[in-house]
Structures are given as structure tokens and as C-alpha cells.
Amino acid sequence: MNLLLFVLGCIIDPTSIILLTCPIIIPITQALGLSSVHVGAFMIMNIAVGMATPPFAGTLYISNQLADERNMGAVVRKLIPYIVMMFMITLVVAYIPQLSIALPKVLGMTV
């Protein structure tokens, strides 16, 4: 599921991904006993990492314009450590659900 969301994040707009995949993913994850808050957290994080990686990375084009770089490769090389860190954090959040549901529990919300 993480890989699917990551790949979709590389090529499709985030709103479209959420609208297309939520009706499929939410019932499956509820049947597995996962919290909806946790599912939403790892979905958004996977999509965000996908948006920051080529081939159709919209955020790369924006950061390329903000950095006033002429070469997209230079921007990608500078962002590689951040993309790797985002990917590692996404894996941690996806496989340790207590991290994503801790704050709602502290605030007294039901998860």
C-alpha cells in the first residue's frame, strides 16, 4: 500500500489520489483494525514523498523556480538527503501506529 501511494504521488495530484484511493483503502484498513487517523497520516506522508521525487514531481519544479536554478539536476542533488529522510520518517510512521495517534489521544479524541 505504501508503494502504491508513493508511485501515485509521483504522477498524480494529491487530491485526486485521495479521492481515488480512500474508498478502497479505508475499508481494507478498518478490516485490519487500523485507526483512520493512522491511515490518513501514512497516506499523506507517502503522497508527499512521491510529490518530491521524479519523474513528475510538481514540488521539484516549484523549488527549481524558487532557487532560480537553470538545471533541474542540481536541485534534485540538493534535495536527495531530504527525500531520503522523508522516506525514512514515512516508514517509521507507517509501521509504528502509536506515533500518529499519540497526539489525538492526548487531546482526548477517539481514534
N, C-alpha and C positions, 0 to 999 in steps of 0.2 A: 504494500500500500504506500509506503514511503517512496519507493522508487517510482511508482505511477504518478504520485503527486509532484515529485521532483521533475520528471520528464514533462508533464503537462505544464508545470511552471516555466519551463524553458521556452515553450512555444505558444501558450495561450494566455490571455488576460486573466488575472486572478478572480475577478468577479464571475467570469464565465466558468472557470474551473469549479468554484464553489457551487454555483447553480447546477452544474452538470453532475458533480460527484457526490454531493451531500445526500441526495435521495438514495444513492446506492450504498455509500459508506456508513451512514448513521445507523440504519437497521442492522447491518452486519456487526458493527462495533457494540451496539446495545445488546445484541445476542451474545457477544463475547463477554459482556459485563464491564465494558469500559465506560468511564464517565464522559458525558458530552463535552464538558469543559476540556478534558484531556484531548479528546479527538479534535476539537476545534484548535487547540494550541498546536498540536503537531501538524495539522493540515496547513495552518497559516505559515508555520516555520518552513515546512517543505516547499511551499509555493514561493516563499520569499527567497530561499536559496536558489530555486530554479530560475527566478527572475534575474538573479545576479550572475548567472552563468550563460555562456554562449550556447546555442547559435543565435537565438532571437532575444537576447537579454535587453529588455527595454531600459532597465536601470543602468546598464553599461553605456548605452547611448546618451542618457541624461548626464551621467558622471563624466563622460567624454566631453560633452559640451561645457559643463561647469569647470572642468580642469583646463579648458581651452587647449586640448591636445589635438594634434592632427592625426596621430596614429592610434588606432584602437588597440593594437597590441601592447603599447606602452601602458595604457590604462589597465588592461587585463593583467599584466605582470604585476602592477602595483596592488591590485585587488586580490590576488591569489591567497595571501595569508588570511585575509578577512573572510574569503569564501570558505576556506578550509575550516576556520574557526566556527563559522555559521553552521557548516555541515556537522561538525562535531557536537555543537550545542543542540542541534536538531535531533541527533541520535540520542543524546542524553535525555532530552525532554520526552522523546517518543517512547523510550524504554524504561523510564523511571516516572510513572504517573504521579507520584507524590509531589514532584516539583511543580507540575502545572496546576494541581488542585489545592496546594497548600494555602495560597493567599485567599481564595474564595472561602475555604474552611475557616480561616482566621477571622474573616469578615462576617462569619455567621451565615453564609449562603449554603444552600443544599446543593451538593454536587453528585 
